[in-house]
Every structure is written in structure tokens, then in C-alpha cells.
Amino acid sequence: MGRSVPSWRIRVENELQGLMPYRRALTPHDRIAFDALLDEVRKRRTAGGLLPALNTWQPTVLSMLVGLMSEVSKLSKRLEALEERHDHD
């Protein structure tokens, strides 16, 4: 028996593909950043699929934000370690 609603993976990939005209209009530097955001969504497909939402944008944006916060946290810890090392020198 078939599904009445396409899987999250299919829906989100369709949404991301729909953003390609926007991507093409970005500068090469911004394309790299944009692609990184899209990768964050793909890394969190399982989590996004668990939200009972027909709107794909909510879990898509949440996945991007979680990816950004994860990166900010890593950089913050690295900065703290560098500052501590500098203070002890």
C-alpha cells in the first residue's frame, strides 16, 4: 500500500531543490555558506522526519539553526581554550 504523503526526505529534498535559483544568484562565497546550511538539514533528516508537520520549512529551519548553534558552540570552546592558553603564557 502506498503512502498518501511523501516521506520527509523526499519533501525536504524537493524544497531544497526549489532553492537552487536563489543559490545561483549568490556570490561564490555565499554559495559555500548556503550549501553548508543545506548540509545541516540533510544531516538532521531523521530528526526532521519525526516532527508531525506537513510544512517542511519548520524542521528545515530548525535543522539549520541547530547546525549553526553547534558550530558556534565548537568555536566558542576553541576560543576559550586559546584565551586560557594565552592567559597562562
Stockholm file with secondary structure:
# STOCKHOLM 1.0

chainA/1-89         MGRSVPSWRIRVENELQGLMPYRRALTPHDRIAFDALLDEVRKRRTAGGLLPALNTWQPTVLSMLVGLMSEVSKLSKRLEALEERHDHD
#=GR chainA/1-89 SS CCCSSCCHHHHHHHHHHHTHHHHHHSCHHHHHHHHHHHHHHHHTHHHHHHSCCSCSHHHHHHHHHHHHHHHHHHHHHHHHHHHHHHHHC
#=GC SS_cons        CCCSSCCHHHHHHHHHHHTHHHHHHSCHHHHHHHHHHHHHHHHTHHHHHHSCCSCSHHHHHHHHHHHHHHHHHHHHHHHHHHHHHHHHC
//
